[in-house]
Amino acid sequence: MMREIMTAAILIASTLQLARADDSLLISPDIITFYNGTYQGLQPPKAMAVSADGLHMGYSYCPEHRCYIQPSASSLAMQACVKAGGYGCRVFAVDDDIKITYRVMGQ
C-alpha cells in the first residue's frame, strides 16, 4: 500500500514538473526580433507586454534621459498590448529583464 502511494506521488510530481516546463508563452518571431532590436535600444524605464496568443504586443519607454513614468512602464505596456488587439496580455520584460518563460513559434 505504501509503495503504491509513493509511486502515485512520484507520478503526480513528474506530471506537474512537465506541465511547468511546457508553461511557456509561445511568441511570434516578429516579437522577439522587435525585443532584440528596437526595444533593446530604448531608454529605461521601459517595459514590454505580449498577448496570450503571442501575436500582439505593446511597450513603453522613457522618451528622454532620466524620466519618470506614471503610471508604471509595465502598466503602460499592458495598456498598449490591449490597444494593439491583444488579450490575456502579460508583462514580457521590464527594462532588459525578461520576466516570463517563452518559446518562439516555429523553433
C-alpha positions as CSV (number, residue, x, y, z in Angstrom):
1,M,0.0,0.0,0.0
2,M,2.8,2.4,0.9
3,R,4.6,1.6,-2.3
4,E,1.5,2.4,-4.4
5,I,1.2,5.8,-2.6
6,M,4.8,6.6,-3.2
7,T,4.6,5.6,-6.9
8,A,1.4,7.8,-7.3
9,A,3.2,10.7,-5.6
10,I,6.2,10.4,-7.9
11,L,3.9,10.3,-11.0
12,I,2.0,13.3,-9.9
13,A,5.2,15.3,-9.2
14,S,6.6,14.3,-12.6
15,T,3.4,15.4,-14.3
16,L,3.4,18.7,-12.5
17,Q,7.0,19.3,-13.5
18,L,6.3,18.5,-17.1
19,A,3.3,20.9,-17.1
20,R,5.5,23.7,-15.6
21,A,8.2,23.0,-18.3
22,D,5.6,23.4,-21.0
23,D,4.1,26.5,-19.4
24,S,6.0,28.9,-21.6
25,L,4.5,31.6,-23.8
26,L,4.7,30.9,-27.5
27,I,5.6,34.2,-29.2
28,S,5.9,35.3,-32.8
29,P,9.4,35.6,-34.4
30,D,8.5,39.3,-35.1
31,I,8.1,40.0,-31.4
32,I,11.4,38.5,-30.4
33,T,13.0,40.4,-33.3
34,F,11.5,43.6,-32.0
35,Y,12.7,42.8,-28.5
36,N,16.3,42.1,-29.6
37,G,16.4,45.2,-31.9
38,T,14.3,48.2,-31.4
39,Y,13.3,47.5,-27.7
40,Q,16.9,47.0,-26.6
41,G,17.8,50.4,-28.0
42,L,15.1,52.3,-26.0
43,Q,15.8,54.3,-22.8
44,P,14.7,52.9,-19.4
45,P,12.4,52.8,-17.7
46,K,10.8,50.6,-20.3
47,A,8.6,47.5,-20.4
48,M,7.1,45.2,-23.0
49,A,3.9,43.1,-22.8
50,V,2.8,40.2,-25.0
51,S,-0.7,38.8,-25.6
52,A,-1.6,35.2,-24.7
53,D,-1.6,34.2,-28.4
54,G,1.9,35.6,-28.8
55,L,1.0,37.7,-31.8
56,H,0.3,41.1,-30.2
57,M,2.5,43.3,-28.1
58,G,2.8,46.7,-26.5
59,Y,5.6,48.6,-25.0
60,S,6.5,51.8,-23.2
61,Y,9.8,53.6,-22.6
62,C,11.4,56.8,-21.4
63,P,11.4,59.3,-24.3
64,E,14.1,61.4,-22.6
65,H,17.2,60.8,-20.5
66,R,16.2,60.2,-16.8
67,C,12.5,60.5,-17.0
68,Y,9.8,59.2,-14.6
69,I,6.9,57.3,-15.9
70,Q,3.5,57.5,-14.2
71,P,1.7,55.1,-14.4
72,S,4.5,52.5,-14.4
73,A,6.2,51.3,-17.6
74,S,4.6,47.9,-17.1
75,S,1.1,49.3,-16.8
76,L,1.5,51.4,-19.9
77,A,2.9,48.4,-21.8
78,M,-0.1,46.3,-20.8
79,Q,-2.4,49.0,-22.0
80,A,-0.6,49.3,-25.3
81,C,-0.8,45.5,-25.8
82,V,-4.6,45.5,-25.3
83,K,-4.9,48.6,-27.5
84,A,-2.9,46.6,-30.2
85,G,-5.6,43.9,-30.2
86,G,-4.1,41.6,-27.6
87,Y,-6.0,39.7,-25.0
88,G,-4.5,38.0,-21.9
89,C,-1.5,40.3,-22.1
90,R,1.4,39.6,-19.7
91,V,4.5,41.6,-19.0
92,F,7.2,40.1,-21.1
93,A,10.1,42.3,-20.0
94,V,10.9,45.2,-17.6
95,D,13.9,47.1,-18.7
96,D,16.2,44.4,-20.2
97,D,15.0,41.6,-17.8
98,I,12.7,39.1,-19.4
99,K,10.0,38.1,-16.8
100,I,8.4,35.0,-18.4
101,T,9.5,31.7,-19.9
102,Y,8.9,31.8,-23.7
103,R,9.4,29.9,-26.9
104,V,9.5,31.4,-30.4
105,M,6.9,30.0,-32.9
106,G,8.4,27.7,-35.4
107,Q,11.6,26.9,-33.4
